Amino acid sequence: MNKEMRNIINNLTQDIISLFDIQIPITNMIDVVTKLGGIVIESDEIGLYSDGYIEKNLSKSIQSDYNFTIVIPSNQSDNRQNFTIAHELGHLFLHMGYYIDEELWLSDNNMSFNRMGHSETELQANEFAAALLMPKKEYKKILDKNTVGNTAYTSKIAEYFHVSVDAASNRGKWLGYLAW
């Protein structure tokens, strides 16, 4: 993914945070999904196939009161679930057109996405998740509070944002704040 696309995604997440009045740090991703018009379902079977998936609810179904459904494994840690849900929201906005492209949203071409693999769409959804959970300005502020000398305490950053240490570390690297 090039830098221009990364900037577009980061700007989009800022717009979504503002539009839906999402408080950072996000302490409950399921509440965010509900605010966006969706539902999260935990499943014991999904972990066999992928880390999660999202599907549109354009027709009447069991979840007919919701615009989309995110399914996540029930055995994931809370921090992993946060990132998985945010990743699926990345597909929702970036690849399904939710609130962005009505024609794309209403089409039958993108009814669902699975979290698996390393395709360009997966990388974009990962960037979206990181930017939603750890917005650039807030990340820098928390990084500065948790750096002593040349040592950044990414575990404290991860704890603040309710993500894994790997996610917090990778976000800092992609933003250019931490060394690879």
C-alpha positions in Angstrom: 0.0 0.0 0.0 1.4 3.4 -0.9 1.7 6.4 1.3 -1.2 8.2 -0.5 -3.6 5.4 0.2 -2.4 5.3 3.8 -3.2 9.0 4.2 -6.6 8.6 2.6 -7.5 5.8 5.0 -6.2 7.8 8.0 -8.2 10.9 7.0 -11.3 8.7 6.4 -11.1 7.3 9.9 -10.8 10.8 11.4 -14.0 11.7 9.5 -15.8 8.6 10.8 -14.6 9.3 14.4 -15.9 12.9 14.1 -19.2 12.0 12.3 -20.2 9.3 14.7 -18.8 11.0 17.8 -16.5 8.0 18.6 -14.6 8.5 21.8 -10.8 7.6 21.8 -9.7 5.4 23.2 -12.4 3.0 22.1 -13.3 0.9 25.1 -16.1 -1.1 23.5 -16.0 -1.9 19.8 -19.4 -3.5 19.9 -20.9 -0.2 21.0 -19.2 1.4 18.0 -20.7 -1.2 15.6 -24.1 -0.6 17.1 -23.8 3.1 16.7 -22.8 2.5 13.0 -25.9 0.4 12.5 -24.5 -3.1 12.8 -24.3 -6.1 15.0 -21.5 -8.3 16.3 -21.9 -12.1 16.7 -19.4 -14.4 18.3 -19.0 -17.9 16.9 -17.1 -20.9 18.0 -16.8 -22.2 14.4 -15.4 -19.2 12.6 -11.9 -19.5 14.0 -11.4 -22.5 11.8 -11.7 -20.5 8.6 -10.7 -16.9 9.3 -10.3 -14.3 12.1 -13.6 -12.7 11.3 -15.9 -11.6 8.6 -18.5 -9.0 7.7 -21.6 -9.2 5.6 -24.2 -6.8 4.4 -27.8 -7.2 5.4 -29.6 -5.7 2.4 -32.5 -8.1 2.6 -34.8 -9.2 5.4 -33.0 -11.7 7.6 -32.5 -12.7 11.2 -30.5 -9.5 11.7 -32.9 -7.3 9.6 -32.8 -4.4 12.0 -29.1 -4.0 11.2 -27.3 -2.9 8.1 -24.4 -5.3 8.5 -23.2 -8.2 10.6 -19.7 -8.8 11.9 -18.8 -12.4 13.0 -15.8 -12.9 15.2 -14.4 -16.0 17.0 -15.5 -16.3 20.6 -12.1 -17.5 21.7 -10.2 -14.3 20.7 -8.8 -12.0 23.5 -10.6 -8.7 23.9 -7.8 -6.8 22.3 -7.7 -9.1 19.3 -11.5 -8.8 19.0 -11.2 -5.0 19.0 -8.7 -5.1 16.1 -10.7 -7.8 14.2 -13.9 -5.7 14.5 -12.1 -2.5 13.5 -10.6 -4.4 10.5 -14.0 -5.6 9.4 -15.2 -2.0 9.7 -12.4 -1.1 7.3 -13.9 -3.5 4.7 -17.3 -2.0 5.4 -16.3 1.6 4.5 -13.4 1.0 2.1 -14.6 -2.0 0.1 -18.4 -2.1 0.6 -19.0 1.6 0.3 -21.0 2.1 3.5 -21.8 5.8 3.9 -19.3 6.6 1.1 -20.6 5.1 -2.1 -24.3 4.3 -2.2 -24.1 2.5 -5.6 -21.3 0.3 -4.3 -23.1 -0.4 -1.0 -26.3 -1.4 -2.8 -24.5 -3.7 -5.3 -24.4 -7.4 -5.0 -20.6 -7.5 -5.8 -19.3 -7.2 -2.3 -21.7 -8.9 0.0 -19.0 -10.2 2.5 -15.3 -10.1 3.3 -13.3 -12.5 5.4 -10.2 -11.5 7.5 -7.5 -13.7 6.1 -4.5 -13.4 3.9 -2.3 -10.5 2.9 -4.0 -9.0 -0.2 -4.2 -5.2 -0.8 -7.7 -5.1 0.6 -6.6 -6.9 3.7 -3.7 -4.4 4.2 -6.1 -1.5 3.7 -8.5 -2.9 6.3 -5.6 -3.4 8.7 -4.6 0.2 8.2 -8.1 1.3 8.8 -8.3 -0.7 12.0 -5.1 0.8 13.3 -6.1 4.3 12.4 -9.5 3.9 14.0 -8.3 2.4 17.2 -5.1 4.5 17.4 -5.6 7.9 15.6 -2.3 9.5 14.6 -2.5 12.6 16.9 -3.7 10.6 19.9 -1.1 7.9 19.3 1.7 10.5 19.3 0.4 12.1 22.5 0.3 8.7 24.3 3.7 7.7 22.8 5.2 10.8 24.2 3.8 10.1 27.7 5.2 6.6 27.6 8.7 7.2 26.3 11.7 7.6 28.6 14.9 8.5 26.8 15.0 6.2 23.7 12.6 3.6 25.2 9.0 3.6 24.1 6.8 1.5 26.4 4.5 0.0 23.7 2.8 -2.2 26.3 1.5 1.0 28.0 0.4 2.4 24.6 -1.3 -0.9 23.8 -3.1 -0.9 27.2 -4.3 2.7 26.6 -5.8 1.8 23.2 -7.1 -1.7 24.1 -5.0 -3.4 21.4 -2.2 -5.9 21.4 1.4 -4.8 21.9 2.2 -5.9 18.3 -0.6 -3.7 17.0 0.6 -0.7 19.0 4.2 -1.3 17.9 3.3 -1.7 14.3 1.2 1.5 14.3 4.1 3.4 15.7 6.4 2.0 13.0 4.0 2.8 10.1 3.6 6.3 11.4 7.4 6.7 11.5 7.5 7.2 15.3 9.2 3.9 16.1 12.1 2.2 14.4 11.6 -1.0 12.4 
